[in-house]
Amino acid sequence: MFEDETVDIACPKCGHPNSILVRDFEANSEARINCHHCGVTVKVEAEEFRQRLASVRKELEEIQVEARRASRSRRPRKDDFQI
Ligand SMILES: [Zn+2]
């Protein structure tokens, strides 16, 4: 599911966020991208990226938990039932 996701890596020179496919990292220990804004080559360590990915996944899990909590606390109304 995450293989087609992209993550924004901020350029260390100009701060421009560059989107990278998660897939590119899962196969390599590091990846090099060219900043779309200033053209500088940005080397991204997979280890650093994995930490980012882990925090993204954690955020997603928290969102899912929130959504579950929200639907659970929703009181059933008369309209929800089909007779
Ligand atoms: Zn840049």
PDB file of the backbone (N, CA, C, O) and the ligand in Angstrom, with CONECT records:
HET     ZN  A 101       1
ATOM      1  N   MET A   1       0.840  -1.200   0.000  1.00  0.00           N
ATOM      2  CA  MET A   1       0.000   0.000   0.000  1.00  0.00           C
ATOM      3  C   MET A   1       0.871   1.243   0.000  1.00  0.00           C
ATOM      4  O   MET A   1       0.554   2.232  -0.662  1.00  0.00           O
ATOM      5  N   PHE A   2       1.981   1.192   0.752  1.00  0.00           N
ATOM      6  CA  PHE A   2       2.808   2.373   0.858  1.00  0.00           C
ATOM      7  C   PHE A   2       3.766   2.525  -0.322  1.00  0.00           C
ATOM      8  O   PHE A   2       4.377   3.581  -0.486  1.00  0.00           O
ATOM      9  N   GLU A   3       3.903   1.497  -1.134  1.00  0.00           N
ATOM     10  CA  GLU A   3       4.888   1.529  -2.206  1.00  0.00           C
ATOM     11  C   GLU A   3       4.593   2.626  -3.220  1.00  0.00           C
ATOM     12  O   GLU A   3       5.516   3.165  -3.832  1.00  0.00           O
ATOM     13  N   ASP A   4       3.345   2.957  -3.404  1.00  0.00           N
ATOM     14  CA  ASP A   4       2.998   3.998  -4.372  1.00  0.00           C
ATOM     15  C   ASP A   4       2.803   5.357  -3.712  1.00  0.00           C
ATOM     16  O   ASP A   4       2.424   6.332  -4.362  1.00  0.00           O
ATOM     17  N   GLU A   5       3.066   5.402  -2.424  1.00  0.00           N
ATOM     18  CA  GLU A   5       2.950   6.672  -1.719  1.00  0.00           C
ATOM     19  C   GLU A   5       4.193   7.515  -1.975  1.00  0.00           C
ATOM     20  O   GLU A   5       5.260   6.981  -2.280  1.00  0.00           O
ATOM     21  N   THR A   6       4.056   8.805  -1.854  1.00  0.00           N
ATOM     22  CA  THR A   6       5.218   9.682  -1.953  1.00  0.00           C
ATOM     23  C   THR A   6       5.408  10.420  -0.640  1.00  0.00           C
ATOM     24  O   THR A   6       4.469  10.667   0.116  1.00  0.00           O
ATOM     25  N   VAL A   7       6.675  10.761  -0.407  1.00  0.00           N
ATOM     26  CA  VAL A   7       7.002  11.526   0.795  1.00  0.00           C
ATOM     27  C   VAL A   7       7.758  12.760   0.350  1.00  0.00           C
ATOM     28  O   VAL A   7       8.585  12.694  -0.559  1.00  0.00           O
ATOM     29  N   ASP A   8       7.481  13.869   0.977  1.00  0.00           N
ATOM     30  CA  ASP A   8       8.181  15.107   0.641  1.00  0.00           C
ATOM     31  C   ASP A   8       9.489  15.200   1.417  1.00  0.00           C
ATOM     32  O   ASP A   8       9.508  15.123   2.646  1.00  0.00           O
ATOM     33  N   ILE A   9      10.574  15.367   0.679  1.00  0.00           N
ATOM     34  CA  ILE A   9      11.875  15.588   1.297  1.00  0.00           C
ATOM     35  C   ILE A   9      12.271  17.034   1.004  1.00  0.00           C
ATOM     36  O   ILE A   9      12.381  17.440  -0.153  1.00  0.00           O
ATOM     37  N   ALA A  10      12.476  17.784   2.047  1.00  0.00           N
ATOM     38  CA  ALA A  10      12.842  19.193   1.867  1.00  0.00           C
ATOM     39  C   ALA A  10      14.289  19.299   1.419  1.00  0.00           C
ATOM     40  O   ALA A  10      15.172  18.655   1.985  1.00  0.00           O
ATOM     41  N   CYS A  11      14.525  20.107   0.410  1.00  0.00           N
ATOM     42  CA  CYS A  11      15.876  20.359  -0.080  1.00  0.00           C
ATOM     43  C   CYS A  11      16.679  21.075   1.004  1.00  0.00           C
ATOM     44  O   CYS A  11      16.221  22.076   1.555  1.00  0.00           O
ATOM     45  N   PRO A  12      17.886  20.565   1.315  1.00  0.00           N
ATOM     46  CA  PRO A  12      18.689  21.207   2.370  1.00  0.00           C
ATOM     47  C   PRO A  12      19.187  22.592   1.967  1.00  0.00           C
ATOM     48  O   PRO A  12      19.562  23.398   2.819  1.00  0.00           O
ATOM     49  N   LYS A  13      19.187  22.859   0.660  1.00  0.00           N
ATOM     50  CA  LYS A  13      19.705  24.145   0.198  1.00  0.00           C
ATOM     51  C   LYS A  13      18.624  25.224   0.154  1.00  0.00           C
ATOM     52  O   LYS A  13      18.801  26.320   0.686  1.00  0.00           O
ATOM     53  N   CYS A  14      17.498  24.895  -0.492  1.00  0.00           N
ATOM     54  CA  CYS A  14      16.470  25.923  -0.673  1.00  0.00           C
ATOM     55  C   CYS A  14      15.169  25.617   0.080  1.00  0.00           C
ATOM     56  O   CYS A  14      14.281  26.465   0.170  1.00  0.00           O
ATOM     57  N   GLY A  15      15.068  24.395   0.619  1.00  0.00           N
ATOM     58  CA  GLY A  15      13.885  24.073   1.401  1.00  0.00           C
ATOM     59  C   GLY A  15      12.688  23.631   0.590  1.00  0.00           C
ATOM     60  O   GLY A  15      11.616  23.381   1.143  1.00  0.00           O
ATOM     61  N   HIS A  16      12.863  23.531  -0.730  1.00  0.00           N
ATOM     62  CA  HIS A  16      11.764  23.106  -1.587  1.00  0.00           C
ATOM     63  C   HIS A  16      11.430  21.636  -1.329  1.00  0.00           C
ATOM     64  O   HIS A  16      12.324  20.790  -1.341  1.00  0.00           O
ATOM     65  N   PRO A  17      10.154  21.324  -1.096  1.00  0.00           N
ATOM     66  CA  PRO A  17       9.795  19.927  -0.864  1.00  0.00           C
ATOM     67  C   PRO A  17       9.745  19.124  -2.169  1.00  0.00           C
ATOM     68  O   PRO A  17       9.027  19.487  -3.101  1.00  0.00           O
ATOM     69  N   ASN A  18      10.510  18.037  -2.226  1.00  0.00           N
ATOM     70  CA  ASN A  18      10.534  17.170  -3.407  1.00  0.00           C
ATOM     71  C   ASN A  18       9.873  15.846  -3.071  1.00  0.00           C
ATOM     72  O   ASN A  18      10.215  15.196  -2.083  1.00  0.00           O
ATOM     73  N   SER A  19       8.933  15.461  -3.899  1.00  0.00           N
ATOM     74  CA  SER A  19       8.222  14.208  -3.650  1.00  0.00           C
ATOM     75  C   SER A  19       9.044  13.023  -4.148  1.00  0.00           C
ATOM     76  O   SER A  19       9.573  13.043  -5.259  1.00  0.00           O
ATOM     77  N   ILE A  20       9.143  12.001  -3.317  1.00  0.00           N
ATOM     78  CA  ILE A  20       9.850  10.785  -3.702  1.00  0.00           C
ATOM     79  C   ILE A  20       8.933   9.605  -3.470  1.00  0.00           C
ATOM     80  O   ILE A  20       8.177   9.559  -2.500  1.00  0.00           O
ATOM     81  N   LEU A  21       9.017   8.655  -4.380  1.00  0.00           N
ATOM     82  CA  LEU A  21       8.230   7.437  -4.223  1.00  0.00           C
ATOM     83  C   LEU A  21       8.822   6.580  -3.113  1.00  0.00           C
ATOM     84  O   LEU A  21      10.035   6.389  -3.033  1.00  0.00           O
ATOM     85  N   VAL A  22       7.958   6.078  -2.277  1.00  0.00           N
ATOM     86  CA  VAL A  22       8.401   5.182  -1.212  1.00  0.00           C
ATOM     87  C   VAL A  22       9.110   3.970  -1.800  1.00  0.00           C
ATOM     88  O   VAL A  22      10.066   3.453  -1.222  1.00  0.00           O
ATOM     89  N   ARG A  23       8.635   3.530  -2.944  1.00  0.00           N
ATOM     90  CA  ARG A  23       9.190   2.356  -3.613  1.00  0.00           C
ATOM     91  C   ARG A  23      10.700   2.497  -3.857  1.00  0.00           C
ATOM     92  O   ARG A  23      11.451   1.527  -3.754  1.00  0.00           O
ATOM     93  N   ASP A  24      11.127   3.730  -4.184  1.00  0.00           N
ATOM     94  CA  ASP A  24      12.543   3.959  -4.472  1.00  0.00           C
ATOM     95  C   ASP A  24      13.429   3.695  -3.269  1.00  0.00           C
ATOM     96  O   ASP A  24      14.617   3.405  -3.412  1.00  0.00           O
ATOM     97  N   PHE A  25      12.854   3.796  -2.097  1.00  0.00           N
ATOM     98  CA  PHE A  25      13.647   3.623  -0.886  1.00  0.00           C
ATOM     99  C   PHE A  25      13.664   2.191  -0.408  1.00  0.00           C
ATOM    100  O   PHE A  25      14.635   1.733   0.196  1.00  0.00           O
ATOM    101  N   GLU A  26      12.600   1.498  -0.678  1.00  0.00           N
ATOM    102  CA  GLU A  26      12.504   0.143  -0.141  1.00  0.00           C
ATOM    103  C   GLU A  26      13.564  -0.744  -0.781  1.00  0.00           C
ATOM    104  O   GLU A  26      13.983  -1.730  -0.175  1.00  0.00           O
ATOM    105  N   ALA A  27      14.004  -0.418  -1.987  1.00  0.00           N
ATOM    106  CA  ALA A  27      14.984  -1.246  -2.683  1.00  0.00           C
ATOM    107  C   ALA A  27      16.418  -0.785  -2.424  1.00  0.00           C
ATOM    108  O   ALA A  27      17.346  -1.586  -2.541  1.00  0.00           O
ATOM    109  N   ASN A  28      16.617   0.472  -2.078  1.00  0.00           N
ATOM    110  CA  ASN A  28      17.972   1.000  -1.941  1.00  0.00           C
ATOM    111  C   ASN A  28      18.235   1.472  -0.517  1.00  0.00           C
ATOM    112  O   ASN A  28      17.316   1.791   0.238  1.00  0.00           O
ATOM    113  N   SER A  29      19.513   1.505  -0.180  1.00  0.00           N
ATOM    114  CA  SER A  29      19.873   2.009   1.145  1.00  0.00           C
ATOM    115  C   SER A  29      19.913   3.533   1.144  1.00  0.00           C
ATOM    116  O   SER A  29      19.835   4.168   2.196  1.00  0.00           O
ATOM    117  N   GLU A  30      20.034   4.106  -0.038  1.00  0.00           N
ATOM    118  CA  GLU A  30      19.971   5.552  -0.146  1.00  0.00           C
ATOM    119  C   GLU A  30      19.463   5.919  -1.544  1.00  0.00           C
ATOM    120  O   GLU A  30      19.497   5.103  -2.466  1.00  0.00           O
ATOM    121  N   ALA A  31      19.006   7.129  -1.675  1.00  0.00           N
ATOM    122  CA  ALA A  31      18.516   7.578  -2.972  1.00  0.00           C
ATOM    123  C   ALA A  31      19.008   8.993  -3.223  1.00  0.00           C
ATOM    124  O   ALA A  31      19.203   9.776  -2.294  1.00  0.00           O
ATOM    125  N   ARG A  32      19.203   9.299  -4.484  1.00  0.00           N
ATOM    126  CA  ARG A  32      19.616  10.650  -4.846  1.00  0.00           C
ATOM    127  C   ARG A  32      18.530  11.261  -5.711  1.00  0.00           C
ATOM    128  O   ARG A  32      18.060  10.650  -6.670  1.00  0.00           O
ATOM    129  N   ILE A  33      18.150  12.446  -5.364  1.00  0.00           N
ATOM    130  CA  ILE A  33      17.156  13.159  -6.165  1.00  0.00           C
ATOM    131  C   ILE A  33      17.719  14.526  -6.508  1.00  0.00           C
ATOM    132  O   ILE A  33      18.567  15.065  -5.796  1.00  0.00           O
ATOM    133  N   ASN A  34      17.241  15.067  -7.591  1.00  0.00           N
ATOM    134  CA  ASN A  34      17.598  16.440  -7.926  1.00  0.00           C
ATOM    135  C   ASN A  34      16.455  17.348  -7.508  1.00  0.00           C
ATOM    136  O   ASN A  34      15.294  17.109  -7.840  1.00  0.00           O
ATOM    137  N   CYS A  35      16.801  18.373  -6.788  1.00  0.00           N
ATOM    138  CA  CYS A  35      15.796  19.330  -6.333  1.00  0.00           C
ATOM    139  C   CYS A  35      15.120  19.948  -7.558  1.00  0.00           C
ATOM    140  O   CYS A  35      15.783  20.408  -8.487  1.00  0.00           O
ATOM    141  N   HIS A  36      13.798  19.948  -7.536  1.00  0.00           N
ATOM    142  CA  HIS A  36      13.061  20.510  -8.666  1.00  0.00           C
ATOM    143  C   HIS A  36      13.199  22.025  -8.737  1.00  0.00           C
ATOM    144  O   HIS A  36      12.962  22.637  -9.779  1.00  0.00           O
ATOM    145  N   HIS A  37      13.583  22.611  -7.624  1.00  0.00           N
ATOM    146  CA  HIS A  37      13.635  24.073  -7.571  1.00  0.00           C
ATOM    147  C   HIS A  37      15.018  24.603  -7.938  1.00  0.00           C
ATOM    148  O   HIS A  37      15.138  25.445  -8.828  1.00  0.00           O
ATOM    149  N   CYS A  38      16.076  24.117  -7.256  1.00  0.00           N
ATOM    150  CA  CYS A  38      17.411  24.675  -7.483  1.00  0.00           C
ATOM    151  C   CYS A  38      18.339  23.692  -8.185  1.00  0.00           C
ATOM    152  O   CYS A  38      19.441  24.066  -8.584  1.00  0.00           O
ATOM    153  N   GLY A  39      17.908  22.428  -8.345  1.00  0.00           N
ATOM    154  CA  GLY A  39      18.681  21.473  -9.119  1.00  0.00           C
ATOM    155  C   GLY A  39      19.798  20.780  -8.360  1.00  0.00           C
ATOM    156  O   GLY A  39      20.507  19.953  -8.934  1.00  0.00           O
ATOM    157  N   VAL A  40      19.971  21.095  -7.096  1.00  0.00           N
ATOM    158  CA  VAL A  40      21.032  20.478  -6.314  1.00  0.00           C
ATOM    159  C   VAL A  40      20.689  19.001  -6.083  1.00  0.00           C
ATOM    160  O   VAL A  40      19.520  18.633  -5.964  1.00  0.00           O
ATOM    161  N   THR A  41      21.735  18.164  -6.021  1.00  0.00           N
ATOM    162  CA  THR A  41      21.499  16.742  -5.763  1.00  0.00           C
ATOM    163  C   THR A  41      21.343  16.520  -4.266  1.00  0.00           C
ATOM    164  O   THR A  41      22.202  16.888  -3.464  1.00  0.00           O
ATOM    165  N   VAL A  42      20.231  15.913  -3.922  1.00  0.00           N
ATOM    166  CA  VAL A  42      19.945  15.663  -2.515  1.00  0.00           C
ATOM    167  C   VAL A  42      20.082  14.170  -2.270  1.00  0.00           C
ATOM    168  O   VAL A  42      19.403  13.360  -2.901  1.00  0.00           O
ATOM    169  N   LYS A  43      20.959  13.819  -1.358  1.00  0.00           N
ATOM    170  CA  LYS A  43      21.130  12.415  -0.996  1.00  0.00           C
ATOM    171  C   LYS A  43      20.268  12.140   0.220  1.00  0.00           C
ATOM    172  O   LYS A  43      20.355  12.832   1.234  1.00  0.00           O
ATOM    173  N   VAL A  44      19.441  11.126   0.102  1.00  0.00           N
ATOM    174  CA  VAL A  44      18.554  10.791   1.211  1.00  0.00           C
ATOM    175  C   VAL A  44      18.899   9.401   1.707  1.00  0.00           C
ATOM    176  O   VAL A  44      18.827   8.423   0.963  1.00  0.00           O
ATOM    177  N   GLU A  45      19.269   9.329   2.956  1.00  0.00           N
ATOM    178  CA  GLU A  45      19.588   8.039   3.556  1.00  0.00           C
ATOM    179  C   GLU A  45      18.297   7.297   3.848  1.00  0.00           C
ATOM    180  O   GLU A  45      17.327   7.863   4.352  1.00  0.00           O
ATOM    181  N   ALA A  46      18.311   6.020   3.518  1.00  0.00           N
ATOM    182  CA  ALA A  46      17.108   5.221   3.739  1.00  0.00           C
ATOM    183  C   ALA A  46      16.768   5.140   5.225  1.00  0.00           C
ATOM    184  O   ALA A  46      15.602   5.094   5.618  1.00  0.00           O
ATOM    185  N   GLU A  47      17.819   5.125   6.030  1.00  0.00           N
ATOM    186  CA  GLU A  47      17.584   5.020   7.477  1.00  0.00           C
ATOM    187  C   GLU A  47      16.776   6.211   7.979  1.00  0.00           C
ATOM    188  O   GLU A  47      15.810   6.069   8.729  1.00  0.00           O
ATOM    189  N   GLU A  48      17.206   7.383   7.540  1.00  0.00           N
ATOM    190  CA  GLU A  48      16.501   8.601   7.908  1.00  0.00           C
ATOM    191  C   GLU A  48      15.075   8.573   7.369  1.00  0.00           C
ATOM    192  O   GLU A  48      14.117   8.969   8.034  1.00  0.00           O
ATOM    193  N   PHE A  49      14.981   8.085   6.130  1.00  0.00           N
ATOM    194  CA  PHE A  49      13.677   8.026   5.495  1.00  0.00           C
ATOM    195  C   PHE A  49      12.741   7.067   6.224  1.00  0.00           C
ATOM    196  O   PHE A  49      11.550   7.334   6.381  1.00  0.00           O
ATOM    197  N   ARG A  50      13.313   5.933   6.670  1.00  0.00           N
ATOM    198  CA  ARG A  50      12.479   4.945   7.360  1.00  0.00           C
ATOM    199  C   ARG A  50      11.899   5.523   8.634  1.00  0.00           C
ATOM    200  O   ARG A  50      10.766   5.226   9.014  1.00  0.00           O
ATOM    201  N   GLN A  51      12.695   6.355   9.289  1.00  0.00           N
ATOM    202  CA  GLN A  51      12.186   6.993  10.498  1.00  0.00           C
ATOM    203  C   GLN A  51      11.014   7.911  10.155  1.00  0.00           C
ATOM    204  O   GLN A  51      10.011   7.963  10.867  1.00  0.00           O
ATOM    205  N   ARG A  52      11.170   8.627   9.049  1.00  0.00           N
ATOM    206  CA  ARG A  52      10.069   9.499   8.592  1.00  0.00           C
ATOM    207  C   ARG A  52       8.843   8.674   8.259  1.00  0.00           C
ATOM    208  O   ARG A  52       7.719   9.016   8.624  1.00  0.00           O
ATOM    209  N   LEU A  53       9.090   7.560   7.545  1.00  0.00           N
ATOM    210  CA  LEU A  53       7.987   6.703   7.144  1.00  0.00           C
ATOM    211  C   LEU A  53       7.292   6.130   8.375  1.00  0.00           C
ATOM    212  O   LEU A  53       6.066   6.027   8.423  1.00  0.00           O
ATOM    213  N   ALA A  54       8.096   5.761   9.363  1.00  0.00           N
ATOM    214  CA  ALA A  54       7.528   5.220  10.594  1.00  0.00           C
ATOM    215  C   ALA A  54       6.626   6.248  11.260  1.00  0.00           C
ATOM    216  O   ALA A  54       5.559   5.905  11.770  1.00  0.00           O
ATOM    217  N   SER A  55       7.052   7.507  11.255  1.00  0.00           N
ATOM    218  CA  SER A  55       6.231   8.535  11.894  1.00  0.00           C
ATOM    219  C   SER A  55       4.981   8.815  11.069  1.00  0.00           C
ATOM    220  O   SER A  55       3.923   9.121  11.619  1.00  0.00           O
ATOM    221  N   VAL A  56       5.107   8.709   9.735  1.00  0.00           N
ATOM    222  CA  VAL A  56       3.924   8.883   8.882  1.00  0.00           C
ATOM    223  C   VAL A  56       2.924   7.772   9.151  1.00  0.00           C
ATOM    224  O   VAL A  56       1.721   8.012   9.257  1.00  0.00           O
ATOM    225  N   ARG A  57       3.442   6.544   9.262  1.00  0.00           N
ATOM    226  CA  ARG A  57       2.561   5.402   9.525  1.00  0.00           C
ATOM    227  C   ARG A  57       1.874   5.556  10.871  1.00  0.00           C
ATOM    228  O   ARG A  57       0.697   5.231  11.027  1.00  0.00           O
ATOM    229  N   LYS A  58       2.635   6.059  11.843  1.00  0.00           N
ATOM    230  CA  LYS A  58       2.083   6.246  13.178  1.00  0.00           C
ATOM    231  C   LYS A  58       0.951   7.271  13.121  1.00  0.00           C
ATOM    232  O   LYS A  58      -0.098   7.091  13.740  1.00  0.00           O
ATOM    233  N   GLU A  59       1.179   8.348  12.368  1.00  0.00           N
ATOM    234  CA  GLU A  59       0.142   9.363  12.217  1.00  0.00           C
ATOM    235  C   GLU A  59      -1.105   8.770  11.583  1.00  0.00           C
ATOM    236  O   GLU A  59      -2.226   9.047  12.009  1.00  0.00           O
ATOM    237  N   LEU A  60      -0.894   7.945  10.554  1.00  0.00           N
ATOM    238  CA  LEU A  60      -2.030   7.328   9.878  1.00  0.00           C
ATOM    239  C   LEU A  60      -2.799   6.431  10.832  1.00  0.00           C
ATOM    240  O   LEU A  60      -4.030   6.413  10.837  1.00  0.00           O
ATOM    241  N   GLU A  61      -2.048   5.682  11.646  1.00  0.00           N
ATOM    242  CA  GLU A  61      -2.704   4.810  12.615  1.00  0.00           C
ATOM    243  C   GLU A  61      -3.527   5.629  13.590  1.00  0.00           C
ATOM    244  O   GLU A  61      -4.643   5.254  13.949  1.00  0.00           O
ATOM    245  N   GLU A  62      -2.963   6.754  14.015  1.00  0.00           N
ATOM    246  CA  GLU A  62      -3.682   7.601  14.952  1.00  0.00           C
ATOM    247  C   GLU A  62      -4.949   8.160  14.324  1.00  0.00           C
ATOM    248  O   GLU A  62      -5.982   8.276  14.984  1.00  0.00           O
ATOM    249  N   ILE A  63      -4.862   8.508  13.043  1.00  0.00           N
ATOM    250  CA  ILE A  63      -6.052   9.013  12.341  1.00  0.00           C
ATOM    251  C   ILE A  63      -7.120   7.927  12.280  1.00  0.00           C
ATOM    252  O   ILE A  63      -8.306   8.184  12.488  1.00  0.00           O
ATOM    253  N   GLN A  64      -6.669   6.699  11.988  1.00  0.00           N
ATOM    254  CA  GLN A  64      -7.623   5.593  11.905  1.00  0.00           C
ATOM    255  C   GLN A  64      -8.272   5.333  13.251  1.00  0.00           C
ATOM    256  O   GLN A  64      -9.469   5.060  13.338  1.00  0.00           O
ATOM    257  N   VAL A  65      -7.453   5.422  14.313  1.00  0.00           N
ATOM    258  CA  VAL A  65      -7.999   5.232  15.655  1.00  0.00           C
ATOM    259  C   VAL A  65      -9.019   6.318  15.957  1.00  0.00           C
ATOM    260  O   VAL A  65     -10.086   6.045  16.507  1.00  0.00           O
ATOM    261  N   GLU A  66      -8.686   7.549  15.595  1.00  0.00           N
ATOM    262  CA  GLU A  66      -9.604   8.665  15.801  1.00  0.00           C
ATOM    263  C   GLU A  66     -10.914   8.427  15.065  1.00  0.00           C
ATOM    264  O   GLU A  66     -11.995   8.659  15.606  1.00  0.00           O
ATOM    265  N   ALA A  67     -10.804   7.961  13.819  1.00  0.00           N
ATOM    266  CA  ALA A  67     -11.997   7.724  13.010  1.00  0.00           C
ATOM    267  C   ALA A  67     -12.852   6.636  13.630  1.00  0.00           C
ATOM    268  O   ALA A  67     -14.080   6.719  13.650  1.00  0.00           O
ATOM    269  N   ARG A  68     -12.171   5.605  14.138  1.00  0.00           N
ATOM    270  CA  ARG A  68     -12.905   4.511  14.765  1.00  0.00           C
ATOM    271  C   ARG A  68     -13.631   5.004  16.010  1.00  0.00           C
ATOM    272  O   ARG A  68     -14.784   4.667  16.276  1.00  0.00           O
ATOM    273  N   ARG A  69     -12.884   5.830  16.766  1.00  0.00           N
ATOM    274  CA  ARG A  69     -13.450   6.370  17.988  1.00  0.00           C
ATOM    275  C   ARG A  69     -14.665   7.240  17.672  1.00  0.00           C
ATOM    276  O   ARG A  69     -15.681   7.191  18.365  1.00  0.00           O
ATOM    277  N   ALA A  70     -14.534   8.039  16.606  1.00  0.00           N
ATOM    278  CA  ALA A  70     -15.611   8.946  16.224  1.00  0.00           C
ATOM    279  C   ALA A  70     -16.857   8.172  15.810  1.00  0.00           C
ATOM    280  O   ALA A  70     -17.975   8.558  16.152  1.00  0.00           O
ATOM    281  N   SER A  71     -16.662   7.076  15.071  1.00  0.00           N
ATOM    282  CA  SER A  71     -17.828   6.333  14.606  1.00  0.00           C
ATOM    283  C   SER A  71     -18.468   5.564  15.760  1.00  0.00           C
ATOM    284  O   SER A  71     -19.672   5.308  15.763  1.00  0.00           O
ATOM    285  N   ARG A  72     -17.631   5.198  16.745  1.00  0.00           N
ATOM    286  CA  ARG A  72     -18.173   4.459  17.877  1.00  0.00           C
ATOM    287  C   ARG A  72     -19.020   5.365  18.769  1.00  0.00           C
ATOM    288  O   ARG A  72     -20.036   4.944  19.322  1.00  0.00           O
ATOM    289  N   SER A  73     -18.575   6.627  18.898  1.00  0.00           N
ATOM    290  CA  SER A  73     -19.288   7.519  19.794  1.00  0.00           C
ATOM    291  C   SER A  73     -20.541   8.097  19.135  1.00  0.00           C
ATOM    292  O   SER A  73     -21.370   8.732  19.787  1.00  0.00           O
ATOM    293  N   ARG A  74     -20.653   7.865  17.847  1.00  0.00           N
ATOM    294  CA  ARG A  74     -21.838   8.371  17.132  1.00  0.00           C
ATOM    295  C   ARG A  74     -23.072   7.596  17.598  1.00  0.00           C
ATOM    296  O   ARG A  74     -23.106   6.367  17.544  1.00  0.00           O
ATOM    297  N   ARG A  75     -24.049   8.310  18.041  1.00  0.00           N
ATOM    298  CA  ARG A  75     -25.253   7.627  18.504  1.00  0.00           C
ATOM    299  C   ARG A  75     -26.101   7.214  17.309  1.00  0.00           C
ATOM    300  O   ARG A  75     -26.266   7.976  16.357  1.00  0.00           O
ATOM    301  N   PRO A  76     -26.624   6.026  17.367  1.00  0.00           N
ATOM    302  CA  PRO A  76     -27.506   5.596  16.277  1.00  0.00           C
ATOM    303  C   PRO A  76     -28.810   6.387  16.300  1.00  0.00           C
ATOM    304  O   PRO A  76     -29.442   6.567  17.341  1.00  0.00           O
ATOM    305  N   ARG A  77     -29.178   6.841  15.134  1.00  0.00           N
ATOM    306  CA  ARG A  77     -30.434   7.578  15.055  1.00  0.00           C
ATOM    307  C   ARG A  77     -31.489   6.700  14.420  1.00  0.00           C
ATOM    308  O   ARG A  77     -31.196   5.637  13.874  1.00  0.00           O
ATOM    309  N   LYS A  78     -32.679   7.149  14.499  1.00  0.00           N
ATOM    310  CA  LYS A  78     -33.793   6.382  13.971  1.00  0.00           C
ATOM    311  C   LYS A  78     -33.591   6.105  12.467  1.00  0.00           C
ATOM    312  O   LYS A  78     -33.937   5.037  11.962  1.00  0.00           O
ATOM    313  N   ASP A  79     -33.010   7.120  11.762  1.00  0.00           N
ATOM    314  CA  ASP A  79     -32.849   6.996  10.322  1.00  0.00           C
ATOM    315  C   ASP A  79     -31.836   5.929   9.928  1.00  0.00           C
ATOM    316  O   ASP A  79     -31.814   5.487   8.779  1.00  0.00           O
ATOM    317  N   ASP A  80     -30.985   5.506  10.889  1.00  0.00           N
ATOM    318  CA  ASP A  80     -29.954   4.537  10.568  1.00  0.00           C
ATOM    319  C   ASP A  80     -30.514   3.124  10.434  1.00  0.00           C
ATOM    320  O   ASP A  80     -29.865   2.237   9.879  1.00  0.00           O
ATOM    321  N   PHE A  81     -31.682   2.933  10.931  1.00  0.00           N
ATOM    322  CA  PHE A  81     -32.235   1.577  10.923  1.00  0.00           C
ATOM    323  C   PHE A  81     -33.292   1.439   9.830  1.00  0.00           C
ATOM    324  O   PHE A  81     -34.162   2.289   9.638  1.00  0.00           O
ATOM    325  N   GLN A  82     -33.163   0.332   9.139  1.00  0.00           N
ATOM    326  CA  GLN A  82     -34.180   0.058   8.113  1.00  0.00           C
ATOM    327  C   GLN A  82     -35.137  -0.995   8.648  1.00  0.00           C
ATOM    328  O   GLN A  82     -34.732  -2.069   9.093  1.00  0.00           O
ATOM    329  N   ILE A  83     -36.361  -0.669   8.594  1.00  0.00           N
ATOM    330  CA  ILE A  83     -37.367  -1.596   9.141  1.00  0.00           C
ATOM    331  C   ILE A  83     -38.100  -2.279   7.987  1.00  0.00           C
ATOM    332  O   ILE A  83     -38.989  -3.099   8.219  1.00  0.00           O
TER     333      ILE A  83
HETATM  334 ZN    ZN A 101      16.656  23.085  -3.760  1.00  0.00          ZN2+
END
